[in-house]
Amino acid sequence: MKKINRTYLAGIVALIFAAWVAWQTTLIPERLVSNEPGPKMFPFISAAGIAVMAILMMIFDGPKEENAPYLDKAGWKRMGLIILESLVFCLCMQYIGFWITAMAGTLMFILTLSSHKKINKPFAVIFSIALASICYFGFTKGFAIPLPKGELWEMLNIPMP
């Protein structure tokens, strides 16, 4: 019997988790206001995103060396760095605000996750700015959900959008 590749195993687990999230989302009561997306929208988007990424992972990161460690020493260091970056991201969001922190954080995560792969840095900067702006203005203007503007800007009396 052939051993299953760890990438496929992780993909299958992620697909099962996505199905569970989608199933749990169906248990959320129907929306109360007819002109808003309601509480089911984001969990369904998350479940679909997890499923798509799991399938892409299984397709593009398929069979490799079976004896290679899942996380080598450099991988563990990178995972620790990502956890540290996530904590810094959360702290900076309160003091610098979501919009600027999301721009810097997205770029930081792109550079960390690319590790040894060559990336187009100008594209990464533009992508980070665009993604943070879409998220910020989508929530604050589109959904009227306030996001942290940053205590630093309030202390300096600099208005943030």
N, C-alpha and C positions, 0 to 999 in steps of 0.2 A: 504494500500500500504506500502510495506516494505521500510525503509530508506536505502539508499546506504551507505556502509562503506566508510569512508574517504580514506582508503588505496586504495580501488578500484577506487574511484573518482580521486585521484592523479594519479593512473596508467593509467586511461583512458585519462586524460589530457596530460600525458607524451606521450602516444601513438599518440594522435592527433598532438602534437608538433613534434614528430619524423616523422610523415607522412608529415607535413608541411615542415620540413627541407629537406626531401627527394624530395618533389615536387619542392621546390625552387632551389635545387641543379640541377635538370634537366634543369633549365633555364640558367645555367652557360654555356658559349660557349665551344665548344669542344676543346680538348687540341691541342696546336699548334705544339708541339714537340712529335714525335711518340714514342720515347724511354723513356718517363717519364710518371708517373701516371696521371699527370694533376691536375687541380684545383678541379675536382669533387670527387677525392678519399676521402679526409679527411671529408668533409661534409657527404658523404654517410656512412662512417665508424661511424661517430658521430650519425647519425640518427639510424643506426642499433644498436649501443650500447645503446642509449636511449630506443629504443623499447624493447630490450632484458632485460634491467634492470627494465623497467616498468612491463613487464610480470612476471619476477622473484619476484618483490615486491608484485604483486597481488597474486602470488601463495604462497609464504612463509611468508608473513606478512598479511595474510588474516584476516577474522573476529576475533575480540577480544571484549573486553568490549566496548559496544556502548557508555557508559557514561564516559569513560576515556577521559581526555583532550588530544588534539592532541599534544600540547607541554606544559608540566608541567613546574614548576619553574626550575628544573634541566635541562630540554630540552632547555629552553631559554638561560640559562647560557652556555650550551654546544654550542649552535648556535653562541652566541657572541664570545666564545673562538675560534671557527672555523673561523669566520670572522677575528678576530685578527691574528690568525695563517696564514691566507691567505695573509694579508697585510705584515706580517713579511717575509713570503716566497717571495713576490714580491720585497721587499727591499733587502733582502739577495742575491737574484739572481744577482743583479747588482754588489755587492761588493764581494761576495764569489764565484759566478759563478753558472751556472745551475746545473752541475753535482753533486756537493757536496750539494747544497741547495735542490735538488730534493731527494737525499738520506735521508737527515735529515727531510725534509718536509713530505715525504711519511710516514716515521716511526712516525712522530708527528701526522699526520692525522689518521693513523691506531690506535694509542693509544688513541687519543681523541674520535674517533668514536666507539671504542669498549666499552667505558664507563665502565659498570659494568660486561661486559662479559669477561670470561677468554680466553686469547689468548696465543698462543705459541710465546713467545718473540724472541727466536732465529730464528724461521721461519719468523717473521715480519721483523727482521733486514736483513736477507738474501733476502727476497722479496723486500724490499726497495732498497737495493744495486743493485739487478738484474734489477728491473724496471727502476730505474734512469739510469743505464748503457745502457740498451737497447734503451731507449729514446734518451739519449745523443749521443751515437755512431750511432744510426739509422739515426738521423738527420744530425749530422756533417759529418759522413763518407758515409752513404748510400745515403742521399739526397743532400749532400754538402750544407746544410743550417747551417750557423754559429749560435751558441748559446752563450750567455754570458759566458766568461771564468772567469771573476771576476777581479775587479780592485785591490784587495788585492794581488793576485798572480803576477800581472803585476808590482806592486810597489816593491815586494820582489824578482823580477826577477826569479820566479819559473814557468817554462813552464808547461802549462796544455795541455793534449792531445786534 
